[in-house]
Amino acid sequence: MNKIVFITGATSGIGKACAEKFASANYDLVITGRRKERLETVKKELEQTYGIQVMTCCFDVQQREAVFNAINELPEAWKNIDILINNAGLALGRDSFESADIDDWDTMMHTNVDGLLYVSRAILPAMIKNKKGHIINLGSVAGKDVYENGNIYCASKFAVDAINRSMRIDLLKYGIKVTAINPGAVETEFSIVRYKGDDSKAAAAYEGYTPLTAGDIADTIFYCSTLPPHVCINDLTITCLQQAGIYYFFKK
């Protein structure tokens, strides 16, 4: 087999862009998501376009048992994951702390934090056995600074930042690379999900400037993953030209 990349949340946005980028470079893929039909559609497109092999795993990263069962049940040849891209994540709502929906809080923490932990732990045994591998965790500029009405989304991404740094230390002895990619504004389904299908609010989030695309992030991830074996980018923050950090945008 070719080298294998495992991508969570691969049915849209950054995850799908990563799948396309690595497939175009002749990597085989394990793609995951909650929407089985979309997973199968992406699999078919990638195999037909790039001539690579794609394995699908349909599960919600919030569900620990489902995560471990799906990964443990992979055929042996597919368990030797070279690169794990922990992409699955979301923001829900832009509400002040005292009035936010607690169900939204739970979903963000369970997806953005627990899901990353479950998938990483399930895949790590093979990487440790092989004494190699690369874990790439999708963080955010919201994991570097907080903003009004960002509360628990920011908290979840601060947690990802801490997990990434501790992973890097703990896995050093196994020769496993760990990299955090922290995007700023990226125009994907992110804002549609955050605003729960309100297209006008989602569109307004990108008015007046040119945001990053999912392809921009996929290109960056691919670059980080194809550096020489002795080189590891630990932490990388990327924004569009018109954004500097959380607060500062130059809008035309």
C-alpha positions in Angstrom: 0.0 0.0 0.0 0.9 3.7 -0.3 1.4 5.7 2.8 -1.9 6.0 4.8 -3.5 9.2 6.0 -6.4 9.1 8.5 -8.7 12.2 8.3 -11.6 12.9 10.7 -14.4 15.1 9.5 -13.5 14.4 5.8 -16.9 15.0 4.2 -16.6 18.7 3.8 -14.4 21.8 4.4 -10.8 21.4 5.5 -11.1 17.6 6.0 -12.3 17.1 2.4 -9.7 19.4 1.0 -7.0 17.5 2.9 -8.4 14.2 1.4 -8.1 15.7 -2.1 -4.6 17.1 -1.5 -3.2 13.8 -0.2 -5.0 11.7 -2.7 -3.5 13.8 -5.5 0.0 12.9 -4.1 -0.8 9.2 -4.1 -1.6 8.6 -0.5 -4.2 6.0 0.5 -6.8 7.4 2.9 -9.1 6.4 5.8 -11.8 9.1 5.9 -14.3 9.5 8.7 -17.5 11.4 9.3 -21.1 11.1 10.5 -22.8 11.2 7.1 -22.4 7.8 5.5 -23.7 8.8 2.1 -21.4 11.7 1.8 -18.5 9.5 2.9 -19.2 7.1 0.2 -19.5 9.9 -2.4 -16.2 11.3 -1.4 -14.6 7.8 -1.5 -15.9 7.2 -5.0 -14.7 10.6 -6.3 -11.2 10.2 -4.8 -10.7 6.7 -6.1 -11.9 7.5 -9.6 -10.0 10.8 -9.9 -6.7 9.8 -8.3 -6.6 6.0 -8.5 -5.8 5.5 -4.8 -7.5 3.3 -2.2 -10.0 4.8 0.3 -11.4 3.2 3.4 -14.5 4.8 5.1 -15.4 4.8 8.8 -18.8 6.3 9.7 -18.9 7.4 13.3 -19.3 10.4 15.6 -16.0 11.3 17.3 -17.9 12.1 20.4 -18.7 8.4 20.9 -15.7 6.7 22.5 -16.8 3.1 21.9 -17.7 3.8 18.3 -14.3 5.4 17.7 -12.3 2.5 19.2 -14.5 -0.1 17.5 -14.1 1.4 14.1 -10.3 1.8 14.3 -9.7 -1.6 15.9 -11.8 -3.3 13.2 -9.7 -1.8 10.4 -8.0 -4.5 8.3 -4.4 -5.0 9.5 -2.8 -3.4 6.5 -4.9 -0.2 7.2 -3.9 0.1 10.8 -0.4 1.3 10.0 -1.4 5.0 9.8 1.4 7.3 8.8 -0.4 10.6 9.3 -3.4 11.4 11.5 -5.3 14.6 10.8 -7.6 15.4 13.7 -9.8 17.8 11.8 -13.3 17.1 13.2 -14.6 20.0 15.1 -17.2 22.8 15.2 -18.4 26.0 16.8 -22.0 26.4 17.9 -23.6 29.7 18.7 -22.2 33.2 19.4 -23.9 33.8 22.7 -22.8 35.5 25.9 -21.7 33.0 28.6 -24.8 33.5 30.9 -27.3 32.9 28.1 -25.5 30.3 26.0 -27.1 26.9 25.3 -25.4 24.2 27.5 -26.1 21.6 24.9 -24.0 23.6 22.5 -21.2 23.7 25.1 -21.4 19.9 25.6 -21.3 19.3 21.8 -18.2 21.5 21.3 -16.3 20.1 24.2 -17.1 16.5 23.3 -16.3 16.9 19.6 -13.3 19.3 19.7 -11.6 17.8 22.8 -12.9 14.3 23.5 -13.1 13.3 19.9 -9.5 14.3 19.3 -8.4 12.4 22.4 -10.3 9.2 21.4 -9.1 9.1 17.9 -5.5 9.8 18.8 -5.4 7.1 21.5 -7.0 4.5 19.2 -4.4 5.1 16.5 -1.3 5.6 18.6 -0.5 1.9 19.3 0.4 1.2 15.7 2.5 4.4 15.5 4.3 3.5 18.7 5.0 0.0 17.4 6.3 1.4 14.1 8.4 4.1 15.9 7.1 6.7 13.4 4.0 8.8 12.6 2.7 12.3 12.4 -0.3 13.7 14.3 -1.7 16.9 13.0 -4.3 18.7 15.3 -6.5 21.4 14.0 -6.6 24.2 16.5 -7.6 27.8 15.9 -6.5 31.3 16.6 -9.4 31.0 19.1 -7.1 28.7 21.0 -4.5 31.5 21.3 -6.8 34.3 22.5 -10.4 34.7 23.6 -13.1 36.9 22.2 -16.5 38.1 23.2 -19.2 35.4 22.9 -16.6 32.9 22.0 -16.4 31.4 25.5 -16.6 27.6 25.3 -15.5 27.3 21.7 -12.3 29.2 22.7 -12.0 27.0 25.8 -12.1 23.9 23.6 -9.4 25.2 21.3 -7.3 26.3 24.2 -7.5 22.7 25.4 -6.4 21.5 21.9 -3.4 23.7 22.2 -2.4 22.2 25.6 -3.1 18.7 24.4 -0.9 19.3 21.3 2.0 20.6 23.3 1.8 17.7 25.8 1.5 15.2 23.0 4.6 16.6 21.5 6.5 16.0 24.7 5.1 12.6 25.6 5.5 11.1 22.1 9.0 12.4 21.6 10.5 9.1 22.7 8.7 7.2 20.0 9.8 9.4 17.1 6.2 10.6 16.5 5.8 14.1 15.1 3.0 16.3 16.5 1.9 19.5 14.8 -0.8 22.1 15.6 -2.3 24.0 12.7 -4.2 27.1 14.0 -6.2 28.8 11.2 -7.9 32.2 11.4 -11.0 32.8 9.3 -11.6 30.1 6.7 -14.7 30.1 4.5 -16.2 26.6 4.8 -19.4 25.3 6.4 -18.0 26.4 9.7 -20.1 29.6 10.0 -23.2 27.9 8.7 -22.9 25.3 11.5 -22.0 28.0 14.0 -25.1 30.0 13.1 -27.3 26.9 12.8 -28.1 27.3 9.2 -28.7 31.1 9.1 -27.0 31.8 5.7 -27.2 35.6 6.2 -25.2 35.5 9.4 -22.8 33.0 8.0 -22.1 35.2 4.9 -21.7 38.3 7.0 -18.8 36.7 8.8 -16.7 37.0 5.7 -17.8 40.4 4.4 -15.2 43.0 3.6 -12.1 40.7 3.3 -10.8 37.6 1.5 -10.7 34.7 4.0 -8.6 31.6 3.8 -10.0 28.6 1.9 -10.0 25.0 2.9 -7.4 24.4 0.2 -5.1 26.9 1.8 -5.1 24.9 5.0 -4.8 21.6 3.2 -1.7 22.9 1.4 -0.2 24.0 4.7 -0.9 20.6 6.3 0.6 18.8 3.4 3.8 21.0 3.6 4.2 20.2 7.3 3.7 16.5 6.7 6.3 16.2 3.9 9.3 17.8 5.6 12.4 15.8 6.2 12.2 13.2 9.0 14.2 15.3 11.4 12.1 18.4 11.0 8.9 19.0 13.0 6.7 22.1 12.9 5.3 22.2 16.4 2.8 25.0 16.2 1.7 27.1 13.2 -0.8 29.9 13.1 -2.1 30.9 9.7 -4.5 33.8 8.7 -5.5 35.6 5.6 -3.6 38.8 4.8 -6.4 41.0 6.1 -6.5 39.3 9.5 -4.1 39.6 12.4 -5.0 37.5 15.4 -8.5 37.3 16.8 -9.5 41.0 16.8 -7.9 42.7 13.9 -9.2 42.8 10.4 -8.7 45.2 7.6 -12.0 45.2 5.8 -12.6 47.1 2.5 
